[in-house]
Every structure is written in C-alpha cells, then in structure tokens.
Amino acid sequence: MFGALKNLKGKAAEIAEQHGDKIADGVEKVGDFVDSKTGGKHSDKIDSAVDKTQDMVEKLGDDKKK
C-alpha cells in the first residue's frame, strides 16, 4: 500500500510540474466563485485555503524537479 501511495504522489508531482500554473489559476477561480456565492462572508478563510493550495501545488512541482 505504501508503494501505491508513493506512486500516486509521484504522479501528482508530475502533473503539478507540468500544469501547476493552470491548476493555480483554477484554484483561484474556484475560490472567487465560492466567495461570491457566500457573499464575501468567509473571504479570509477562502483566501487562506486558496493560498495554501497554491503553495502545495507549487511545492509538489518543485519536488519533482529535484
């Protein structure tokens, strides 16, 4: 099972390396959409989640380059 998880992480890192900019843009759009649907009541939490997700995608892509 550990091997399968390691393989899955490798595939995620490969995708993040190849398409990280598109993923980050998509995450930003989703955050904006959710923020608009909640009337801005949770903007700070949504922005924080978007930032953390974008950082994670960037880190995954950077890990693949090493």
C-alpha positions as CSV (number, residue, x, y, z in Angstrom):
1,M,0.0,0.0,0.0
2,F,2.9,2.4,0.8
3,G,4.2,1.8,-2.7
4,A,0.9,2.8,-4.2
5,L,0.7,6.0,-2.2
6,K,4.3,6.9,-3.2
7,N,3.4,6.2,-6.8
8,L,0.3,8.4,-6.5
9,K,2.4,11.2,-5.0
10,G,4.9,10.9,-7.9
11,K,2.1,11.2,-10.4
12,A,0.6,14.2,-8.6
13,A,4.1,15.9,-8.6
14,E,4.5,15.2,-12.3
15,I,1.1,16.8,-13.0
16,A,1.9,19.8,-10.8
17,E,5.2,20.3,-12.5
18,Q,3.6,20.2,-16.0
19,H,0.4,22.1,-15.2
20,G,1.0,24.0,-12.0
21,D,0.1,27.3,-13.5
22,K,-3.2,26.1,-14.8
23,I,-4.0,24.4,-11.5
24,A,-3.2,27.5,-9.6
25,D,-5.4,29.6,-11.9
26,G,-8.3,27.1,-11.5
27,V,-8.0,27.1,-7.7
28,E,-8.1,30.9,-7.7
29,K,-11.3,30.8,-9.9
30,V,-12.9,28.3,-7.6
31,G,-12.1,30.5,-4.6
32,D,-13.6,33.5,-6.3
33,F,-16.7,31.6,-7.2
34,V,-17.2,30.3,-3.6
35,D,-16.5,33.7,-2.2
36,S,-19.2,35.2,-4.5
37,K,-21.7,32.5,-3.5
38,T,-21.1,33.2,0.2
39,G,-21.4,36.9,-0.2
40,G,-17.9,37.5,0.9
41,K,-18.7,36.3,4.5
42,H,-15.8,33.9,4.5
43,S,-13.3,35.7,2.3
44,D,-10.4,35.5,4.7
45,K,-10.8,31.7,5.1
46,I,-11.3,31.2,1.4
47,D,-8.2,33.3,0.5
48,S,-6.2,31.3,3.1
49,A,-7.3,28.0,1.6
50,V,-6.5,29.2,-1.9
51,D,-3.1,30.4,-0.9
52,K,-2.3,27.1,0.9
53,T,-3.5,25.0,-2.0
54,Q,-1.4,27.0,-4.5
55,D,1.6,26.7,-2.3
56,M,1.1,23.0,-2.1
57,V,0.8,22.7,-5.9
58,E,4.0,24.7,-6.3
59,K,5.9,22.6,-3.7
60,L,4.8,19.4,-5.4
61,G,6.0,20.7,-8.8
62,D,9.3,21.9,-7.2
63,D,9.8,18.4,-5.6
64,K,9.5,16.8,-9.0
65,K,12.3,19.0,-10.4
66,K,14.8,17.8,-7.8
